[in-house]
Amino acid sequence: MSPVSLIPVLPILLLALITMNLVCRMVHIHSPKGHYASIDGLRGYLALFVFLHHSAIWYFFLRFHQWGPPPSRVYSHFGPTSVALFFMITGFLFFSKLLNARSGTMDWLKLYVSRVFRILPLYLVALLALFLIVGVLSGFVLHEPLFEFFSQLFQWLFFMEPDINGINGTRLIVAGVIWSLAFEWLFYFSLAPFGYFLFKIKTSGSILVFTIIFFALFIMVIYQFYPYLAIQRMSPFLGGIAAALLVRNQKLKQLATAKLSSILVLLLFVAGVFLFPSVYELPSLMCVSLAFILIACGNNLFGVLTNSTSRLLGQVSYSIYLLHGILLFLTFRFAIGFPTAANFSPVLHWSVIAICSALLVVLCTFTYRFIELPFINAAPDVASRLQAYLKDKTPEPTGVV
């Protein structure tokens, strides 16, 4: 079997779904209730495709010590195209909020508190695991000046990926996925200024100043650490914005939910992947964006995306996306060892990946249930308390007699 054969893909996806179904009964996670069921289901598959993308990269990295796209158009697309679709989902959901609030008000504090509570708790746990692994690799001996070491740790807190304590390729421990979070935060902090200037959404001066400062900060982060194809990487947000505008068209929604439209969605994905080497080429991005627009309008790919297990997998997609690199690194570096894994046949390599996929789903179901979900549920109350606190601290206007 070729190391980039597509034969393992379907069995690994099925194993992940079966594991998801079983473990959710243990930890009592239920399918989400939302307006966009197809998008809920899409997320889980995207996270698994990123996992498969990096799994293929690991096969060649173990042998040639170079981290880069695998020699397969499909496996090469699994990573960037899935992230592009994640960006489209973000653009769609949050631009829809702006459209709904046009010429009205938006609870910006609640929005940003919810984003912080949604993203940071698990990210900090991932960083703790990363720092611990770095400590083990460096023998818990400081190899850098103390100031430089703490500077490196601080940069990771702001979604930058410097090497830590002299460990070359530190970012590979997390499979280099952190860049996408910097782009996500750039988009989040653009919302308040765009909402104010484009849609006349009532926004306080303090929120505008706060968001503009952090918008500028993340521009600098991206300019410093992720300049390669930065504009192209941001362009999928436009696909999500287009979907937010078009989803309001009832005729398009009726067309999208027709069975023949599922065939069209598949053909668009196939064209975007097989005809073009990169999703950042305009024709490929257009194909993927059109497919996403149909999904946002209600297409469910013959019911696959709205299946309850698919939607459960979508709930833990952030954990899968953020933690799969750590699991792969621990597996190949410590559980198996680089020299041994480098001699694996393609069949044995993908057998290990299949086992990892089941372990990953179990791990991520627990991290979702006991790390992500409590903070998600706590966010509205924290936002309300913070809003009340800020209101109490705001001085009442005084009249002049």
C-alpha positions in Angstrom: 0.0 0.0 0.0 1.2 3.5 -0.8 1.9 5.7 2.2 -0.6 8.3 0.7 -3.2 5.7 -0.3 -6.8 6.9 0.4 -7.8 3.4 1.6 -7.3 4.2 5.3 -9.4 7.4 5.2 -12.9 5.9 5.4 -12.1 3.2 8.0 -10.5 5.8 10.3 -13.5 8.1 9.9 -15.9 5.3 10.7 -13.8 4.3 13.7 -13.8 7.8 15.0 -17.6 8.0 14.6 -18.1 4.7 16.4 -15.8 5.7 19.2 -17.6 9.1 19.5 -21.0 7.4 19.7 -19.8 5.1 22.5 -17.9 7.5 24.6 -20.6 10.2 24.5 -22.9 7.8 26.4 -20.3 7.6 29.1 -19.8 11.3 29.6 -23.4 12.3 28.8 -22.8 14.7 25.8 -25.8 15.3 23.6 -26.2 16.6 20.0 -26.2 20.4 19.9 -29.4 22.3 19.1 -28.8 25.1 16.7 -30.0 26.7 13.5 -27.2 25.3 11.4 -27.1 21.6 11.9 -25.1 20.9 8.7 -22.3 23.2 9.9 -22.3 21.5 13.3 -21.7 18.2 11.6 -19.1 19.6 9.1 -16.8 20.8 11.9 -16.0 17.3 13.2 -15.0 16.0 9.8 -12.8 19.0 9.1 -10.9 18.4 12.4 -10.4 14.8 11.4 -9.2 15.7 8.0 -6.6 18.0 9.6 -5.6 15.0 11.7 -5.2 12.9 8.6 -3.2 15.6 6.9 -0.6 15.7 9.7 -0.7 11.9 10.0 0.5 11.7 6.4 3.1 14.4 7.0 4.5 12.4 10.0 5.1 9.3 7.7 7.6 11.3 5.6 8.9 13.5 8.5 10.0 10.4 10.3 12.1 9.3 7.3 13.4 12.5 5.8 13.2 15.0 8.8 11.4 17.6 6.7 8.0 19.0 7.7 5.9 19.8 4.6 3.0 18.8 2.4 2.8 15.1 1.7 3.2 14.0 -1.9 -0.5 13.6 -2.4 -2.9 16.3 -3.6 -5.8 15.0 -1.4 -3.7 14.7 1.8 -2.2 18.1 1.0 -5.7 19.6 0.7 -6.9 17.9 3.9 -5.1 20.5 6.1 -5.4 23.9 4.4 -8.8 23.3 2.8 -10.2 22.2 6.2 -8.8 25.3 7.9 -10.2 27.4 5.1 -13.6 25.9 5.8 -13.2 26.6 9.5 -12.5 30.2 8.6 -15.7 30.3 6.4 -17.7 28.9 9.4 -16.3 31.7 11.6 -17.0 34.4 8.9 -20.5 33.0 8.3 -21.6 32.8 12.0 -20.2 36.1 13.2 -21.0 38.2 10.1 -24.5 36.9 10.5 -24.5 38.4 14.0 -23.6 41.8 12.4 -26.3 41.5 9.8 -28.9 40.7 12.5 -27.8 43.7 14.6 -27.8 46.3 11.7 -28.7 49.8 12.9 -29.3 48.3 16.4 -27.2 47.2 19.3 -24.8 44.3 19.9 -23.7 43.0 23.2 -20.0 43.2 22.4 -18.9 42.4 25.9 -20.9 39.1 25.9 -19.5 38.3 22.4 -15.8 38.8 23.4 -16.2 37.1 26.8 -17.7 34.1 25.0 -14.8 34.0 22.6 -12.3 34.1 25.4 -14.0 31.4 27.4 -14.5 29.3 24.3 -10.9 29.4 23.0 -8.5 30.2 25.9 -9.1 27.5 28.6 -8.3 24.5 26.3 -5.5 26.5 24.6 -3.9 27.1 28.0 -4.2 23.4 28.8 -2.5 22.6 25.4 0.2 25.1 26.2 0.8 23.4 29.6 1.2 20.1 27.8 3.5 21.7 25.3 5.7 23.3 28.0 5.9 20.0 29.9 7.0 18.2 26.8 9.6 20.8 26.1 10.8 20.4 29.7 11.2 16.6 29.2 13.0 17.1 25.9 15.4 19.6 27.5 15.9 17.6 30.7 14.3 20.4 32.6 17.6 22.4 32.2 17.5 26.0 31.1 19.4 26.4 27.8 18.4 30.0 27.1 18.8 33.2 29.1 16.0 33.5 31.6 14.5 36.6 30.0 14.6 35.0 26.5 12.9 31.9 27.9 10.1 33.8 29.5 9.8 35.9 26.3 9.3 32.7 24.4 6.6 31.5 26.7 4.8 34.8 26.6 4.8 34.8 22.8 3.0 31.4 22.8 0.3 33.0 24.9 -0.4 35.4 22.0 -0.5 32.6 19.5 3.0 32.9 18.2 5.2 29.8 17.8 8.9 30.4 18.6 11.2 27.6 19.6 11.4 27.2 23.4 14.5 26.6 25.4 16.6 25.6 22.4 14.2 22.9 21.2 14.2 23.2 17.4 10.9 22.9 15.8 8.9 23.4 19.0 5.8 24.2 16.9 5.8 20.7 15.4 4.8 19.3 18.9 1.4 20.9 18.2 1.6 20.2 14.4 1.9 24.0 13.8 -1.8 24.6 14.1 -1.6 27.7 16.3 -1.3 30.1 13.3 -5.0 29.7 12.6 -6.0 31.0 16.0 -4.1 34.2 15.4 -6.1 34.7 12.2 -9.3 33.9 14.0 -8.6 36.5 16.7 -7.8 39.1 14.0 -11.2 38.5 12.5 -13.0 38.6 15.9 -11.4 42.0 16.7 -12.4 43.3 13.3 -16.1 42.8 14.1 -16.8 45.8 16.4 -15.1 48.4 14.1 -16.7 46.9 10.9 -20.1 46.7 12.7 -19.8 50.3 13.8 -18.6 51.8 10.5 -20.5 49.6 8.0 -23.7 48.8 9.8 -24.1 51.7 12.3 -24.3 49.2 15.2 -24.2 51.1 18.4 -20.8 50.6 20.0 -19.1 52.3 22.9 -15.9 54.2 22.5 -14.1 51.9 24.9 -15.1 48.8 22.9 -13.9 50.4 19.7 -10.5 51.4 21.2 -10.1 48.0 22.8 -10.8 46.1 19.6 -8.8 48.4 17.3 -5.8 48.0 19.7 -6.0 44.2 19.6 -6.7 44.2 15.9 -3.5 46.0 15.3 -1.7 43.7 17.7 -2.7 40.6 15.8 -1.8 42.3 12.5 1.7 42.6 14.0 1.6 39.0 15.2 0.7 37.8 11.7 3.2 40.1 10.0 6.0 38.8 12.3 5.2 35.1 12.5 2.8 34.2 9.7 3.5 36.5 6.7 3.5 33.6 4.1 0.3 33.8 2.0 -1.2 35.9 4.8 -3.8 37.6 2.5 -4.7 34.3 0.8 -5.1 32.7 4.2 -7.5 35.4 5.3 -9.6 35.2 2.1 -11.8 32.3 3.1 -13.5 34.5 5.7 -15.0 36.3 2.6 -16.6 33.0 1.6 -18.3 32.9 5.0 -19.4 36.5 4.7 -20.9 35.7 1.3 -22.7 32.7 2.8 -24.1 35.0 5.6 -25.6 37.3 2.9 -26.9 34.5 0.6 -28.4 32.3 3.3 -31.2 34.9 3.6 -32.4 34.0 0.1 -35.3 31.5 0.4 -35.0 30.3 -3.2 -31.3 29.5 -2.7 -32.2 27.6 0.6 -34.8 25.5 -1.2 -32.2 24.7 -3.9 -29.6 23.9 -1.4 -31.8 21.3 0.4 -32.6 19.4 -2.8 -31.0 16.0 -3.0 -29.3 16.8 -6.3 -27.5 19.7 -4.5 -25.6 17.2 -2.4 -24.1 15.8 -5.7 -23.2 19.4 -6.6 -21.5 20.0 -3.3 -19.5 16.8 -3.7 -18.5 17.8 -7.3 -17.4 21.2 -6.1 -15.2 19.8 -3.4 -13.8 17.2 -5.9 -13.0 20.0 -8.4 -11.5 22.2 -5.7 -9.2 19.5 -4.5 -8.3 17.4 -7.6 -8.0 20.2 -10.2 -5.9 22.7 -8.2 -2.8 22.1 -6.0 -3.9 24.7 -3.3 -7.1 26.0 -1.9 -5.5 29.4 -2.0 -5.7 29.4 -5.8 -8.8 31.5 -6.7 -10.7 28.7 -8.7 -10.2 26.2 -5.9 -11.3 28.7 -3.3 -14.4 29.6 -5.4 -15.3 25.9 -5.6 -14.9 25.3 -1.9 -16.8 28.6 -1.1 -19.7 27.6 -3.3 -19.9 24.2 -1.6 -19.8 25.8 1.8 -22.6 28.3 0.8 -24.8 25.4 -0.1 -24.0 23.7 3.2 -24.7 26.9 5.1 -28.1 27.2 3.3 -29.0 23.7 4.6 -27.5 21.1 2.4 -26.6 18.0 4.6 -24.7 15.8 2.1 -27.3 13.1 2.0 -27.9 13.4 5.8 -24.3 12.7 6.7 -23.7 16.2 8.2 -26.9 16.2 10.3 -26.4 12.7 11.7 -26.4 13.0 15.5 -23.0 11.3 15.8 -21.5 13.7 13.2 -22.9 16.6 15.2 -21.4 15.2 18.4 -18.1 14.9 16.7 -18.5 18.6 15.7 -18.8 19.6 19.3 -15.4 18.2 20.1 -13.8 19.5 16.9 -11.8 22.3 18.6 -10.2 19.8 21.0 -9.4 17.5 18.1 -7.9 20.3 16.1 -5.8 21.6 19.0 -4.7 18.4 20.6 -4.1 15.9 17.7 -0.6 17.2 17.1 0.4 16.6 20.7 -1.0 13.1 20.6 0.9 12.3 17.4 4.1 13.7 18.8 3.7 11.7 22.1 3.0 8.5 20.1 5.9 8.7 17.7 8.5 10.3 20.0 7.8 8.5 23.3 5.4 5.6 22.9 7.1 4.2 19.8 10.3 6.1 19.3 11.4 7.9 16.1 13.8 5.2 14.9 11.2 2.4 15.2 8.4 4.4 13.7 10.6 5.4 10.7 10.8 1.7 9.8 7.1 1.1 9.8 5.4 0.0 6.6 2.6 2.2 5.3 0.1 -0.4 6.6 1.6 -0.4 10.1 1.8 3.4 10.1 -1.8 3.8 9.2 -2.8 1.1 11.7 -1.1 3.2 14.4 -3.0 6.3 13.1 -6.3 4.4 13.4 -5.6 3.6 17.0 -4.6 7.2 17.6 -7.9 8.4 16.0 -9.9 6.4 18.6 -7.7 7.6 21.5 -8.0 11.2 20.2 -11.8 11.1 20.1 -11.9 9.7 23.7 -9.4 12.3 24.9 -11.2 15.1 23.2 -14.6 14.1 24.4 -13.3 14.3 28.0 -11.5 17.6 27.4 -14.7 19.0 25.9 -16.9 17.8 28.7 -14.6 18.8 31.6 -12.6 21.8 30.2 -14.5 23.4 27.3 -18.1 22.9 28.3 -17.9 24.3 31.9 -16.3 27.5 30.5 -18.8 27.8 27.7 -21.7 27.5 30.1 -20.1 30.0 32.5 -19.4 32.7 29.9 -22.9 34.3 29.9 -23.0 34.7 33.6 -19.5 36.1 33.7 -20.4 38.6 31.0 -23.5 39.7 32.9 -21.5 40.1 36.1 -18.8 42.0 34.3 -21.4 44.2 32.6 -23.0 45.0 36.0 -19.6 45.7 37.6 -18.7 48.1 34.8 -22.1 49.8 35.0 -21.7 50.4 38.7 -18.2 51.9 38.1 -19.5 54.3 35.5 -20.1 57.7 37.1 -23.6 59.1 36.7 -23.7 62.3 34.6 -24.0 65.4 36.7 -26.0 68.5 35.7 -24.8 72.1 35.9 -26.9 74.5 38.0 
